[in-house]
Amino acid sequence: MLHPATRLVVWIALVAFSQLARGPALGGFGLVVMVLAGWFARRRAWRLLRRSRFLVLVLVVLFGCFTPGEAVMSALAGLAPTREGLALALLHGLRLVLVVLLVALLLETTGEHALVAGLITLASPLAGLGLSVERLAVRVLLVLRYVETPPAGGWRALIGEEGMVSPSEALSVNVATLRWWDRMAMVGVAMAIAWGASQ
């Protein structure tokens, strides 16, 4: 099993690839991610896609209607979306969907405590700058809990006192050390990102 920190590094690399890839590479990668999400994290992926549907709609409207180009319906002139805008909306909408599906796969295959443990490992160098890595980990863990099970009343409940977590609640995270294959995997991912950025 890979260390949670290694999984996070691989996940970040996949997200970066989804934003940089174009053409057949993006299409093939998107197909693979969709199949994996449908196989391993169908319910979670569908739930996250439902919550992000308005963001996808905003992307379509912004790119479709505000990108200069040839209007789809010439009769509507400036009110109609353009072909170039719809192409950009499709591209960025696909990239957003891929990020959501990658989040679903990450959450499905790695528990919240393991994710926080990986984040602590990756952020441990920041402790030398005086930042509290443990406090960051606790906040991330609470955010993950609210993403999975929003409180009654939605986001409005988080603003009020009733949305606060009881200070007596104990949060424990076990941080394991990186093994040699984790370090090799991280180096491999870093080299792949550097090679992809140079192309």
N, C-alpha and C positions, 0 to 999 in steps of 0.2 A: 504494500500500500504506500502511496505517495504521501508525504507530509502535507498538511493543509496549506502551508506556505507555498509549496511547489504547485499545488492545485490552483492557488490564486494567481501565481505567476503565469501558468499555462492559460488560465481563463483570461487574464489581461491580454496575453498575446493573441488569443482567438478574437477578443473584442477588437483589438487594434487591426487585425487582419480583415475583420468584417467591415471596417471603416475605410480601409485602404484598397481592398481588392476591387477589381472592375471586370466587366465582361463575363466570359465563361468561368473565370476563377470564382467570382462572386456568386454566380448562379449555381455552380457545383457545390461550393461551400454552403450556400443557403439551403440547398436540397438536403445535404447531409445533416445539417443542424436541425432542420424541420423533422426529418425522419427520426433522429435520436430523441428530440423533444417529445414527439408523438409516441415513441415507444417507452421511454423511461420516465417522462414527467408530463404526461398528458393533462392531468387535472390542474397541476400547478401552472403549466404553461398557458392553459386556457384562461385561468383566473387572472394571471398577470397581463395577458393580452386584452382581456376585457377592461382592466383598470387603465390601460394605456390607450384605449381606443380614441379618446378625445384628442390626445397628443398626435396620433396618426392623422386624424381629421384636420387638425390645425396645420400639420405639415402639407397635406394635400391642398388646402386652401391657399396657404402662403405661397408655395412654389407654383401651384397651378395658375393662380390668378394674378400674381405679381411678378412673374418672370416674363420679360419681353420676348416676343416671338410671334409666330403665326397663330391667329385665333382659331380654335376648334370650330366655332360657329361664327362665321363672319357677320351674320345678321345682328349679333349682340355687340359687335365691335369690342370696346374696352372692357365690357363686363364678362366676356367669355374667357375661360382658361385657355392658355396657349399650349401648343403641342410640346414645345420645349419645356414649359413649366410642368406639364403632366409627366414628362420623362424624368425630370428632376424629382418630382414628388414620388414617383414610383421607386427611384433609386434610393432616396433617403428614407422612404417608408419601409423598404425592404431592410435597410441597414438597422433601423430602429427595431423592427420585428426580430431580427437576428439577435440583437443585444438582449431583448426581453427573453427570448428562448434560451440564450446562453445563461442568463441569470436563473431561469427556471431549472436548467440542468445542474448548475452549480449548487443551488439550494437543495435540490432533490438528492444529489449524490454526496453532499457534505453537510453535516449537522451544524447548527448555529454555533455551538461551543467550539467545534473544530475550526470553523471559519474565523472565529475571534482569536483562537490560538495561532492560526496562520498569520493573521494580521499583526498580532503581538510580535511574532518572530520577524516579520518583514519590517515592522516599525521600530524594532529594538535599537537601531543606531540613533534614532531621534531622541532617545533617553539621554544621550550625551549632550544634547542641546537644551536640556532642562524640561522637555515635554513629558507629560505623564502618559506613558503608553497604556498603563492599566486603566486610567480614566477613559481614554479613547476606546479601549476594548469594551468597557462597560456600556458606553453610549452606542457603539455599533451593535452590541448584543440586544439592547433595548429597541433599537430601530428595527432590527430583524424580527423581533417579536411582534412589533406593531404592524409590520408589513404582512406577516403571516396571519395574525388575528387582530384586526383593528378593534379599538375599544368601542363600547356602545356609544353612539352619538357621533362617530367618525372623527374627523380632524378637529372639530369644535371641542370635543371632550379633552383633547390633548392640551388645549390652551388653558382650560380651567383647572382648578385644583383637583377635580375628580379624575383627571387624566394622568396625574402624577403617580409614579411608582412608589410603593411604600419603602421608606428608607431601611426597614428591618429585613427586606428581602435580600437573601444572600445569593451572590452570583459567583460561581467557581468555574475556572477554566484551567485545564491541564495543558501546559506548554511542553511539548516534546522537542528534543534536539534534532537538528537536520542530520540525515544520514548521507553517506557518500553518493548514493544514487540520486538523492534529492538535489544535491549540489550539481551533479552532472546534468540532470534534467534542466535545472535553471540555466546553466551555462549554454546548453544546447538551444534552449528557447531564446536566450539573449542573442546568440549568434544568428539564429534564424530571423529574428526581428531586424538585426543590423543588416543582414543580407537582403531582406525584403525591402528595407528602406533605401538601400543603395541602388535598387533596380529602377 
